[in-house]
Amino acid sequence: MGYAARKAEMTAEEFLAWETVQTERHDLVDGVPYAMAGAEARHNTVSLNVAVALHQHLSDTPCNTFMSDMKVAAADDRSFFYPDVTVTCSKADLENSLVKREPTLIVEVLSPSTAAYDLGAKFAHYRQIPTLREIAFIDVDARRTDVYRKGADGLWVLHSFDAGASVHLASVDLTISAATLFAKVSSAPTPAQASA
């Protein structure tokens, strides 16, 4: 998470109007907007790999795949986020070009600077979205993916996929091989590269 962009809380309507004229993206967390940091190349590559695999897999279905410039509303409508990849099969979502409110699947690619936020506040808000069936967190450095699936009892169950394993996304019935998931992704940057 970045820095608070404003001190005063905003309503959903205020945020959505304000965000359209900003030069940076912002998450809205419990009514407070936070500027979002940019991502490194490996993060973007994994996000693209996932989005392409999902887009191709879902091409003959009513579901659509969106990348990190698409906002997702939390259930309380006081928080909005930009997931790395979102899949929605909702007709209402397809009619809204700015915000998705009924996602089926969310994918977050973890970065060292945002992992705690993604696995904490964001995850807590995501779990409250009634239509959401699955959330995947991809650790690029460890080449590991943790997938949380919502069961019929409403409980979220962790399914871990270690380095080298294919990742199964049950919500859309897609298995992505590790080779596809991490295609064109270099190893972790050295401290010199990271500070350059």
C-alpha positions in Angstrom: 0.0 0.0 0.0 1.2 3.5 -0.7 0.7 6.7 1.2 -2.7 8.2 2.1 -3.6 10.6 -0.7 -6.1 12.6 1.3 -6.9 12.8 5.0 -10.7 13.1 4.7 -12.8 10.0 4.0 -14.6 9.7 0.7 -17.8 8.1 -0.3 -17.8 5.7 -3.2 -19.3 8.3 -5.5 -16.7 10.9 -4.5 -13.9 8.4 -4.9 -15.0 7.2 -8.3 -15.3 10.7 -9.6 -12.0 11.8 -8.1 -10.1 8.8 -9.3 -11.0 9.4 -12.9 -8.9 12.6 -13.0 -5.9 11.4 -11.1 -2.6 10.6 -12.7 -1.8 7.8 -10.3 -4.0 4.8 -9.3 -5.4 4.7 -5.8 -7.0 2.0 -3.7 -9.8 3.2 -1.4 -9.6 1.4 2.0 -12.4 2.1 4.4 -13.1 5.4 2.8 -9.4 6.6 2.6 -7.6 6.7 -0.8 -4.0 5.4 -0.9 -1.7 6.0 -3.8 -0.4 2.7 -5.3 3.2 1.9 -6.1 4.3 0.8 -9.6 5.2 -2.9 -10.1 8.5 -4.4 -11.4 8.8 -6.2 -14.7 8.6 -9.8 -13.2 5.4 -8.8 -11.4 3.9 -7.5 -14.7 5.1 -10.6 -16.7 3.4 -13.1 -14.3 0.2 -11.0 -14.3 0.2 -11.0 -18.0 0.9 -14.7 -18.2 -2.1 -15.4 -15.9 -4.4 -13.0 -17.8 -3.5 -14.4 -21.2 -4.1 -18.0 -20.0 -7.5 -17.0 -18.5 -8.5 -15.0 -21.5 -7.8 -17.8 -23.9 -9.5 -20.4 -21.6 -12.6 -18.3 -21.2 -12.9 -17.1 -24.8 -16.1 -19.1 -25.5 -17.8 -18.4 -22.1 -19.7 -15.3 -20.7 -16.7 -14.7 -18.4 -14.2 -11.9 -19.0 -10.6 -11.3 -17.8 -9.4 -7.9 -16.7 -5.9 -6.7 -15.7 -4.7 -4.3 -13.1 -6.4 -1.1 -14.4 -9.8 -2.4 -13.5 -11.3 -1.5 -10.1 -13.1 -4.1 -7.9 -15.5 -2.9 -5.3 -15.6 -4.5 -1.8 -18.9 -5.6 -0.5 -19.3 -2.6 1.8 -18.8 -0.1 -1.1 -16.3 1.8 1.0 -13.3 0.1 -0.4 -12.1 -0.3 -4.0 -9.0 -2.2 -5.2 -7.0 -2.8 -8.4 -6.3 -6.6 -8.4 -3.6 -7.8 -10.8 -6.1 -10.0 -12.6 -9.9 -10.3 -12.2 -12.4 -12.7 -13.8 -16.1 -11.9 -13.7 -19.0 -13.8 -15.3 -21.6 -11.2 -14.3 -23.8 -9.5 -16.8 -24.0 -6.4 -14.6 -20.2 -6.3 -14.4 -20.0 -6.4 -18.2 -22.3 -3.3 -18.4 -20.1 -1.3 -16.0 -16.9 -0.2 -17.8 -15.2 1.3 -14.6 -15.9 -1.1 -11.7 -16.5 -4.8 -11.2 -18.7 -5.7 -8.2 -19.3 -9.4 -8.8 -15.9 -11.1 -9.5 -15.6 -14.9 -9.5 -11.7 -15.0 -9.3 -9.1 -12.5 -8.2 -5.3 -13.0 -8.7 -2.7 -11.0 -6.8 1.0 -11.2 -7.7 2.9 -10.5 -4.5 5.7 -8.0 -4.3 8.0 -7.5 -1.2 6.6 -4.0 -0.7 2.9 -4.9 -0.9 2.7 -8.6 0.2 1.6 -7.7 3.8 -1.1 -5.4 2.5 -2.3 -7.9 -0.2 -2.5 -10.8 2.3 -3.9 -8.6 5.1 -6.3 -5.7 4.4 -7.0 -6.5 0.8 -7.6 -10.2 1.5 -10.0 -9.4 4.3 -12.1 -7.1 2.0 -12.0 -9.6 -0.9 -13.4 -12.4 1.3 -16.5 -10.4 1.9 -17.5 -10.2 -1.8 -20.4 -12.6 -2.1 -19.7 -13.8 -5.6 -16.0 -14.4 -5.2 -15.1 -18.1 -5.2 -11.4 -18.0 -5.4 -8.4 -15.8 -4.6 -4.8 -16.7 -5.8 -1.7 -15.2 -4.4 1.4 -15.8 -6.5 4.9 -15.4 -4.9 7.3 -14.7 -7.8 10.5 -15.2 -5.8 9.4 -18.6 -4.3 7.6 -19.6 -7.4 4.7 -20.7 -5.1 1.0 -20.0 -5.4 -1.5 -20.1 -2.6 -5.1 -20.4 -3.7 -8.0 -19.8 -1.3 -11.3 -21.4 -2.3 -14.6 -20.6 -0.8 -16.5 -23.8 0.2 -20.2 -24.4 0.2 -20.1 -23.7 4.0 -18.7 -20.2 3.3 -15.2 -21.0 4.7 -12.1 -20.2 2.8 -9.7 -23.2 2.4 -6.0 -22.9 1.4 -4.7 -24.9 -1.5 -0.9 -24.5 -1.9 1.0 -25.1 -5.1 4.8 -25.3 -4.5 7.5 -24.4 -7.0 7.3 -26.4 -10.2 3.7 -27.5 -9.6 0.8 -26.6 -12.0 -1.8 -24.3 -10.4 -5.4 -25.3 -10.6 -8.0 -22.6 -10.5 -11.2 -24.5 -9.7 -13.5 -21.4 -10.1 -12.9 -21.4 -13.8 -11.7 -25.0 -14.2 -8.2 -24.0 -15.5 -4.8 -25.6 -14.7 -1.8 -23.4 -15.5 1.6 -25.1 -15.7 4.5 -23.6 -13.8 6.3 -23.1 -17.2 3.4 -21.0 -18.4 2.9 -19.1 -15.2 6.5 -18.1 -14.9 7.4 -17.8 -18.7 9.9 -15.1 -19.4 10.3 -14.4 -15.7 13.9 -13.9 -14.5 15.2 -15.0 -11.1 15.0 -12.5 -8.2 16.8 -9.2 -8.9 20.1 -8.7 -7.0 20.3 -5.8 -4.5 22.2 -3.7 -7.1 19.5 -4.3 -9.8 16.7 -3.6 -7.3 18.2 -0.2 -6.3 19.0 0.8 -9.9 
